[in-house]
Amino acid sequence: MKKACLIFPLLAAGLLAGCGAGEEAAYKETSLLMSAPVVIKVYGAGQAEGAEVAAALLKELNRISDEFNYNDPYSMTSVVNKKAYGQWVKTDDEFMTMLTLAMDYYRLTGGAFDITFAPLWPIWREAASTRKMPAKDQIDAALANVGSGYIEMDPAAKAVRFSKPVQLNMGGMLRGYCFVRAIQVLKAMDVKYPVELRLGVDMLAYGKRNWRYEVMDPFDEKKHFGSFEFPGGIIMSSSGREHFVQIEGKLYSHILDLKTGYPLKDFSNLVVYFPSMDSGSFLTSTCLAVMGRDKAFSLLGRMKGTSAVWLDGQGRETVFQNGDSGAKWKRAGGLF
């Protein structure tokens, strides 16, 4: 039996007339997905049309959450985590597709992106709470139970088992997959209106419009650092000031380097623009971030139309842009 839905509508604002001069009217609905804010805007739509689009998107996001949420005891992920050590557990096509993709990420990054990171998370959550650095022996003990190499898959039987008691957590992939499915939902509905879907700091911009994504200063949450202007697509952000933790007076990223068990060094944020995304090729900014700047940019260079900005530990940016990208990065005070 499934747990009650994890998305709770907070506000259906109806048709917004616009809060300022020149601001385009949009139907807006706000919700929560796995503790992250969800904002849907349907530009130019009336109450009925906007509500129909928002309802379809929220229904699909809720379904994905039900299936893959690590913290939901009734999700497929939790069932696999409870039963797969030493025995085969039957899943389905969707779960196997996501697991296959996770294993591809694992190999692509040389093990830096690993969905079995779960043993490390409570250690760093405690460190963030107490603001004390965890002991190295704690980190080493946790790393002993981390490794996608312990995952065995039988694609024909749609089954998975573990050779060690690892735990799967696909949280680093779910927003990308939510965008993939949202695009498919919008296409199936033949939606003609521009639609904006925000999942936390990540953004899907569907349809023709002059879109803009603001990047905040990683060290001053009230200050704009720069922005991407683009014709449509997806923006994914790896971090940001709100995700830093302070331990013994020093700021650390929330993204862990799974080769060491410690947070990524000299890193503040990676913001990536993808002109499109599909289930066979989507990447996430987290997957790219753990590769390091040079390898991430090299990979993006083989992906048509992409752009990115990397902010190091001091907040200095390095901009990457493919020649065919429709996105423009504008630093506060200048155009790059």
C-alpha positions, 0 to 999 in steps of 0.5 A: 500500500502506497503512502499518502502523497508527498506533494501538498498544494500550498497555494493556487494563485489563479490568473496573476495580473502581474506584479509590476510593469511589463510582467506577463500574466501567468497561472501560478501554483506552489507545492512541495516535493520531498521537502523542496519547493515546487513552483508552476507557472503557465503563462497566458493561461486562464484559471481552468487551463492553468489548473489543468496543466498544473494538476497533470504535472503535480500528479506525475511528480507525486508518482515519481516521488512515491516510487523513488523517494529514499525517505518513503518507507513504501517506495520502490527504493525502500523496498529494494533497500530492505530486501535486496541484500543477498536476494533478488528483488523484482522491480519494473522497467522504470526502476531498472532504467533509472538504476542503469542510468545511475550505474552509467553515471558511476562509471562515467565519473570514475565512482565520484557519483554513487547512489549508495552514499547513504552511510555518509549522510547522517555523519555529515548531518550531525557534523552540520548540526554540531559544527564539529568535523567528524572523525576520520574513522567514522568516514572510513567505516561509512565508506566501507559500505559505499559502492555501486560495484556491490549492485547486481542487476538482471535486466531481463528479470527486472531484478536487483540484489546487493552483494553487500548491505548498501542503500540506494538513494537516487535523490541526485537524479530525481529532479532531472528525471522529473523534468524528463517526465514533465516534458513528456506530460506537456507534449502529450497534453499538447500544451501551447502555453509557455510553462515554467516548472521550478523544483528547488533551484532547478528550472524547466522552461517549456515553450517559446519565451524570453526566459531568465534564470537568476544566480545568487551570490554564493556568499550573499543570498540577497545579492545577484551574481549573474543570470542566464538568458535563454530561449527555453530548456533546463537549468540545473544548479548544484549548490548555492549559499543555502546549501553550505554548512558551517563546521568549525568556522569554515563553509563546506559544500553539501556535495560529497566527494565519494572517493574521500568521504568529505565535501568537494573542495574549492567549490561553490556552485555549478549552474548548467543550461541544457537546451533539451533533455530526454530519458536516454541522455539527461545529466544532472549538475551534481553528476557534473560537479563531482567530476571537477570543472575541467572534466565537466566542461569537457563532457559538456563540450560534446553536448550540443547547445549547452552552457555552464558557469562554475563558481569555485570556493572563493566565488570566482566564476569560469564560464563555459559556452558551446558555440551553438548554445542559445543561452547567454551568461550575463554577470552583474555588470557585464556580458560574457 
